[in-house]
Amino acid sequence: MTVTSFSARRINLFIIVISSLMMVVVLNLPFKAKPFGDDTFHNESKNLARFLKGDVDYDKVTITRAPGPVLFYTPAYFLASSQASDNQLWVYATVFTFLIVTISLLLIFRIGSNLFSKEVGFLAVLLFFIFPIHCYYSLGILAEIPAFFSLTLALYGWSVVFFNPEKKGGWILLVIGIWFLILNRPNVMLLLGLGFLIVAYSFFKRKEFFNRYGKKLIVSLGSAALFCLGTVQLAKAVTAGKSAESQEGLFYFVAHEGRFQFREEPTDFRFWEDDVRPDSKDYQNWRESGRELGAIMEKTKRSYNDVYREFLINDALEHPFLFARQFFVKCFYGHVYFINSVRPKEFRLGPIHGAAAYWFVILVINCVNLLLIFGAFVFLFKEKKLIHFWLFWGVIVSLLIFHGLTYMEPRYMFPSRVALYLMSAAGLYQIGWIRNKIDFISKFVFATKR
């Protein structure tokens, strides 16, 4: 038995066992993600799986929003009985997401090991166990876990080609990862444009990067873009005539929400729902604006998209200060966490309960979160060749730009935490006392040479 195989087996077992334990713990917490999200991905995946088994007609098959989650959950639903209830399908889906998350963590360790060291890879996995937000999102039929896995796959592909650009398998994984990431989170489409800008910049300023990766990266980004376009067109063809909902209309609806998020209440971080913030001035103004735009559509007979597009453009031009302030507040909000599924006074976690306990838990969660962000900044300031890690910081920048300009929720930034945790681990490992602790623990995880 070689040292390498022994080390890999031990860390693999460690990740699988701790992931299972963390999943059990999170499963029994008093607060959880919505089991079926907004029901869209659940219902569309269920109908597609049943159509493939011949249980429903083709007219029941629709893909009205992001195609990725539908493609992701359909295989799990396909394995279930045709008579399975929604709760039974949820079990199939969560078992599937648990397996995918565990595979993602195994790959995250390898990404850290490939690009930095096995200790950094180990620390990245430990950070996920310290703050297991991935387990929380695994318990809902949402786009978060498919997007999380997609970015992991893309980063693993990049870690392979980083040292061996001639290895086709790494480029294929990079293309598949970026393609599926955009299918799950279309709002990360800016990553493609950023990637092309990186290649253009390297052509003039970083010739060694361009000569090593440039041409293949252009082909990879172009291929991912074509695959995304083809998949979206296929989804439109499948849905044609079956639903009035569209991606464009959904974008304008969400962007309209964003024009009132943190507008006059920049410190109100409550979730954007009727039963959470009915007393919010920003929320009430958003509802009133929707009624006004509805009246304009009825009076002028103009389309929903035209009326909302005009409002969004005019509002941004008329209120540049508010627009800029909202952008930065949203960027901050995307990196803090609150428990929205339970009210503070109703919070209970074991022997502690009430509003004081709620805010204590929130404080602990966000202190850990700030540590992660601090580690990432250490890495960004100390790394001399940031262009080599373009995919890591690029996906974060892309999501911040899009949601800073439109509407933000912390879960929208969740997929980028794969990159954030890896950068944070690489940064924190450069701090002496943290490095010593990780090196000590690593002795019990990795085999040592005799």
N, C-alpha and C positions, 0 to 999 in steps of 0.2 A: 504493500500500500504506500503510495507516494504522499509526500507532505501536502501537495496541492489538493489531491482528491480527498484527503482526510479533512483539510480545512474547509473545502467546499461543502462536504457532507455535514460537518458540524454546524456551519453557519446556516445552511439550508434548514436543518432541523430546528435550530434556534428560531429562525424567522417563522416557520410553520407553527411551532408550538405557541410562541408568544402571540402571534396573530390570532390563533384560535382562542386563546384566553382573553385577549382584548375584545374580540368580537362578542364573547359571552358576557363580559362586563358591560359593554355598551348596549347590548341587547336588553339588559335588565335595568338600564337607567330609566328614571321616571320621565325623561324628555327624549323625544325621538324625531327624526325627520318624518315628513308626511309619507305614509306607506306608498301611496300612488301618485305623489306629486300633484299635478293638476289634472290627472287622469288621461291626458292626451297620449303620452308615450305608452302607457299601459294598455289603453283600449286599442290603439293602432297596432301595437305588437301582437296583441291577442287576436285581432282580426286577421292579420297577415299569417300568423301561425295556423289558425284554423282554416284559412283559405288554402294554404299549402297542403293541409291534410284532407281537403275536400269537404270540410264541414260547413263552410259558408260560401256565398257567391262572391264574385269578384267586385261587385258594386259596394261591398262592405270594406274593401281595402283602400285606405287613404294614408298619405304621409303629408300632413299639413304643416308641420314645423320641421325642426332639424331631423334629417333622415337617420343620423347616426344611432341615437338611442333605439329607434325602431328596429334597425338591423342588429343591434346588440342584444336586445331582450327577446327577439323572435325565436332564436334557437332554444333558449331555456323554456319558453312557452310551448314550443313544438314538441318537446319531450313530455310535457304534461298530458294528462288525459283530456279528451275533448269535452268531458263533462266537469272538468276542474272548476272550482269556484274561484273568485278573485283572490280570496285569502290563500288558497292552495297555490295559485299561480305566483303570488307574492313569495311564498316559501321557495319555489323553484328559482325565482329571480334572485333572491337574496343569497341562496346557496351558490348560485352562479357568480354573483358579484363578489362573494367572499373568496372564491377560487381565483377570480381575476385580480383582486386586490393582493392576494398572497403572491401570485405570479409577479405582479408589479413590484412588490417589495424585494423579491428575489432578483429582479432585473435592476432595481435601484442600487442594491448592494454592488452588483457587477459594474454599473455605470461609474459609481464612486471609485471602485477598485481599478477600473480601466483608465480613468482620467487622472486620478490622484493616488490613492493607496487603499489597501484593504481596510486600514483603520478608519479612513474617511468614509468609505462605503459602510462600514459597521456603525459609525457615528450617525450617518444619515438615517439608517434604519432605526437606531435608538431614538432619534428625534421624532420619528413617526409614532413610536410606541409611547413616548412621553406625552405627545399631543395627538391622540388617535382620531382626528377629525375624519379621516378616511373611513373608519368603521361606522361613524355616525351616518355618513352619506351612503354607505353600503346598504342601509336599511330602507331605502326609498327607490321607487322606480323613477329615477331622475337621469339627467344628462351628465351628472358630475363624475360618476365612476367610469363610464365609457370614455369620457374626455381625459380623465386621469390616466387610464391605461394607454390611451393613444399617445399622449405626450411621453410617457415612460418608454413606449416602443420607439418613438422618434429619437429620444435622447440616447437610448441604447444603440440604435443604428449609428448615430453620430459618434458615440464612443468607440465603435468598431472602426469606422472609416478614419477617425482622427489619427490613428497610427498606421493605418493601412488603407489609403484611398483607393487602392486597386481592388479591394474586396467588394464585389458586387452585392453580396448579401447584406452588408451594412447600409448601402445606399437604398436597397429595396425596402428595408425596415424603416429607414428615414422617410421615404416617400409614403409608405403605408401609414406610418404614424401621423405625419402632418395631414394627409388626406382625411383620415378618420377623425383626427382632432377637429378639423374644420367642419366635418359633417355633424359632429356632436355640439360644437360651439362655433357657429358661423361667425360670431363676433370676433374670432381670432384670425379672420381672413387677412387682417393687416400684417400678419406675420409673413405672408408671401411677399408683399411689397417691401417689407423691411429686409427680408432675405436678399432680394434683388439689389437693394441699396447697399447692403453689406458687400456683395460681390463687386458692384461698381466702385465702391470705395477702395476695396482691396486692389482693384486693377491699377489705381493711381497711387495709392499710399502703402499698400501691404502686398507687394509683389509675391513674396514667398507664400502667402496665404492663397492668392489667386492662382499661382502656378500649381499649387498642390491640390486645391479643392475647387477652384472657381468654375471651370467648365462643367464638371460633374454636378456641382451644386445648382448651376443654372438649369441643367437638364432635370434634376430632381425636383426643383421648385416648379418648373414648368409642367412636369408630369403630374405633380400633386394638384396643380391648378386645373389641369384638363380633367383629371379624375373627379374633382369636386364639381366642376361644371357639368360633366356627364351625369353624375349621380343626381344632382339637383334637377336636371332636365327630366331624368327618368322618374323622379318623385313627382314632378309636376304632371307628367303624362299619366301616371298611375292615378293621381287625385283629380284630374280634369273632369269637371262637371259634377263632382260628388260633394264638394265642400266650397263654401264661399270664403273660407279663411285662406290667407296667403301670408308668405313670409314678409312681403313689403308692408302689408297692412299691420302685421304684428310689430314690425320695426317702428312704424310711426306711433303706434299705441304706446310702446315702451318708452320711446324718446319723449313723448308728451308727458308721461309720468316723470321722466327725468328732469324736465324743465321746472318742475315744482319741488323736486326732492332737495332738501336743504336750502331752499330759496330764501325764506324769511326765518326759518328755524334751523340754522346750521348746526345746532348741537342736539337736535332731536333724532336719535338713532333708532327709534322704534320701527318695527316692520311695517311695510306699506300695505295694510289691509284694513277693511272696515271695522272689524272687531278689535283691532289693536290700537288704532289712533283716530277714532272718529272726532276727537276734540282738537286735532292738529289743524293749525291755520293753513299750512301748506297743503295738507290733504284736502281740506275743504275747498281751497282755491282751485286745486286740480279738478275736483268734481264739478265745480262751477264752470271752469273753462271748457270741460267736456260738453256740458249742456249748451254753452254758447256756440261752440263749433258745430254741434248737432243742429242748432237752429240755423246757422249759416248754410249748412248743407241742404237743409229742407227748403230754405228760401231761395237759394241760388241754383239748386239742382246740380251742384258740383260734386265730384266724387270725394269719398272719405280721404283718400291719399292726397289729393290736391289741396284740400282745405287744411289738413294737418301739416303737410309739408310747408305751406305758406306760413302758417302760424309759427312753426319751429324756426324758420329762417328769420322772420321778422322779429321774433322775441329775442333771439340771440343778438341781433344787430341793435335792438333798442335797449338792451340791458347787458352791456359787455362786462361791467363789474360783477354783477350777479352771476353771469355765465362763468367767469374766471374763478370766482370764489367757490361756486358749486363744484367746479372741476376738481379743485384741490381737496375739498372736503370729501368728495366721493372717493378720491384716491386713498385718502386716509381710512374712510369707512370700509373700503374693500379689504382692509387688513386687520380689522378688529372683529371680535366675535361676541354675540349676545345670544342668549337662549330665548327664542321667540315662541316656542311651543308651549310655554307655561308662564303665567304671570308671576312677578317677584313674590307677592304675598302668598301664592299658592305653591311655591317651590319647596321641594322636599328631596333630600339626598341622604338616605340612611338616617342617622340621629339628628342631623341638622335640617332646619326648615325655616321658612319665612323669608322676608325681604332681605334681612341682613345676611343670611346664608347665601341667598341668590347673588348678591353683589360681591360677596367674598369669593365665590366660585368664579364669577366673571373676572374679578381682579386676577386670580391665579392663572386662569386660562390666558388672559391677555398679557400677563407678565412673561409667560412662557413664549407666547407669540412674538413679543418684542425681542426676546432673546434670539429667536430664529431670524428675525429681520436684522438685528445687530450683526449676527454672524455673516449674513449675506453681504452686508455693507463692508465688513472687514475684508471679505474675499474680493469684492469689486474694487476696493481702494488699493489692495496689495497686488492683485493680479496684473502682470505687465502686458499680457497679450489677451485682452478681453475679447478680441475679435474671434478667437478660437472657441469662445463660449457664447457665441451669438445667439444660439437657440435657447440657452438658459435665460439670459436677461431679455431676449427679444420677445419671448412669449408673454412675459410679465408686462413689458412696455406696451405691447399690442393690446392686451386686455385693459390696461389702465387708460390708454387713450380712448378706446371705444366706449368703455363704461363711464369714464370721467366725462365724456361728452354727451352721453345718453342717460342711462339709469344704472345704478350700482346696487348690488347685493354682495356680501362676502362670498357666497357660494359661487358667484360668477368667476371669482379669482381662484377658486379651489384647485382646478386642474394645474395651474401654474405652481402649486406648492411642491410638485415633484422637483422642479428646477430650484425653487426657493430653498428646500431642505438640503439639497445637494450642495448648493453654493454656501449655505449656512454651515454645513458640516465642514466644508473645506476652509471656511473662514475661522470657525471656532477652534479647529484643530491647530491653527497657528498660534493660539493662546497657550502659553506654557503649562499652566496648571491643568487645563482641560486636556491637553495632549498627554500629560503624564497619567491622568486618570484613565483615559481611553486606552493607552498603551498597557496599563496594568490589567484592565478588564479583558483586553484582547488576548492576553496570555491564556485565559481560560476558554476562549472561543476558537482561537486558531492554533493549529499545531506548530510547534517550534522544531527547528532543526536539531538533531542530536549530534 
